[in-house]
Amino acid sequence: MCIVQFSVGLKNNKINSPTFLLYEKVWKEIVVNEVNFVRKCIGAESSQDDLWGKLIYFESTQRFIFCVLFLPVNDTKGKKKILGSNQKLKFNPTELILYCKDLRIIRFCFRETGPDSAKKVCLAIAHYSHPADLPLLFGFEYQGRRYHESKGQRVNGASPRGGLRTPIFDRPSDWDREIKRTGALEWRVCSINESYAISPSLPEHFVVPVSLADQDLKKHSIYFMNQRIPLWCWNHPNGSALVRMASIGDPLQQRKIDQKIFSAITKSHPQRSEVIKSDLDKCLPNIQDIQSAFTKIRQICVIDPFEESEERWLSSIENTRWLEYVRAFLKHSAEMLYLMEGKNTSVILQEEEDRDLNCVVSSLVQLMLDPHYRSLIGFQSLVQKEWVMAGHRFLDRCNHLKKNDKDEMMNQYPAAFEFTEAYLTVLSDSMWIPLFSTFLFNSPKQRAQHLVDFAKNKAIPQGEDQVVYFPPVWDWSQQFSAKDQTLFNNPMYVGKGVACVQNGEVKSFRRTKKMYSSTLRGTPASLRNGLKVGEDSLTRRGSLVSELKPDFSLVRDESPSERFFRDWFSRPADQQSLLIPLLMPSHLALWKLFFLRWVPEACISKGGPITAYHKLSQLVDEIEILQSKLRQYKGPSPGGTPLPSSSGPLSDQRRMYFKASFPPSPPDFLTSSFPFTPMGNLCRRSGYGTPISKFLNGARIWLSTETLANDAL
């Protein structure tokens, strides 16, 4: 998400004085404020590459300014002030720094600017960056206008939801399909929370054991934190279930209710297998620790001078504890995987409010166990199910309103995921965009209430689908062109039934034979059928299974979990089966594309993973063209689909961004930060990136890289 977009004035097809624009062209803009003779600072030490122009604040700038974390302003004496909404500015600012939630830092100097205009534009940015109320967010105004302007494109005034492939899980049919897909025959859709009668933070429809009656759920709901009764997440093919729930506030009722829930889950299992409950609050870092670690790593990667921290880089990253916490979540998720896969045991994840840690662990367990969630649509449905509809507080966590001030599996198993690192970065950035309903609210009830009021205020017909008038983020065409979306496609993805071909022979994917690593302090607090259990069911503290070994010699006194992990890692990896992450510190790395994409010093020209992505994309594109021609040569199969044209696949239907027709060598615009290169987007006059012509044509430029070598200015 781009906060500041640059454009230039053109006169007689020649570049005129540059202008700094904080907007994306969606309709006729209303200028809120502007200031002339502004210097956009490029280099930290030298001003020779800086750009001069006009800073304009538009009505729709909130589309981008939502990213601002805080705005330090300096006066002529070097006095600094952190500028927030509804604050006064007693001096005339000479410098404005935007610290953005996508980790970008943008600096403007006003030394040659009129004092009043500089103060006004700074106050305007601070005021609109964090509105006081939800309906004041730009997304509400934008979607209202978009709905009425696009009426002519819809049939009979409405657009069918069938155009959206990602299930929203706001209706029973979505849950029914998920039950059938996972074979959860002893589970049913429950609608006792219709109109949010039980809990304001739960969805109206969710899945519970068949043996649990609605009246029992209603009776027990008052004892759960925020009435968040147990929710079904997923079913293993062996019948074990993954369930999440909030804690029970009344200790006198806890044992009785636990036994009732455990009994119902046991009955849903074909072998009547036992149930184990894991208390995440006792065995994982809390949300405050995670936020603190993220703040520290952002300071190191973005705010601190990069060259000063380079020598102590690794120790500084380690001291933030960020990677330690990532490892803790992966390890615990792997232990839950063992219980379900290796012991045929159903698992309950318990967290006090069931809205933070449970979202992470339940998602990771399903990613490891179910290849469906490693496809693009499957991953989006997982986020929608376990985060959005489960009531994660996106409004508070993303701080859309001014109240107060996740990659490793893909690195280890790149062929198992249909999507790319660029997709995950875009998805993370989209959390901060207040234009879509997905990441804008704290709960399904809050979403429903605000969207009903929104429809009334914008004269939207009663009964219109909310997906139509306030769409989710999953319709990526709202942000990116079809070509840009091909950057989401992983050329190494091995779909179901696809084999690996090496030297003309079909082979299975194999990994280096190394022992599974899962050492962290302590073990999870667990309950088995409502009773506390020892540590034997999970990986033991300090066990040899946590160390990498050069071979798979048998370990003395090997526990069942150790044997399970050892056996799994000794076999070839099935990309369309369960995946277990490697957890030694050496196996975990910083998400560089996210944390370092805007740091020029960390940017490697024609280097990094993008170079392999470039060559693999070209190879896959060439293979798909040859396959298409081969199908044409063989002729259509009986009852088959029509053949493509003789010219090969249409360009807009080709899956890869880099086509086989491109030169084989990496183009000059490729860097290790691609497609978020700090050398692009006109940050430097001599840099590569999206050309000026695309900016002037209203291109979606913050991820648009359509230009490349043959595009002329």
Disulfide bonds with the S-S distance in Angstrom:
none
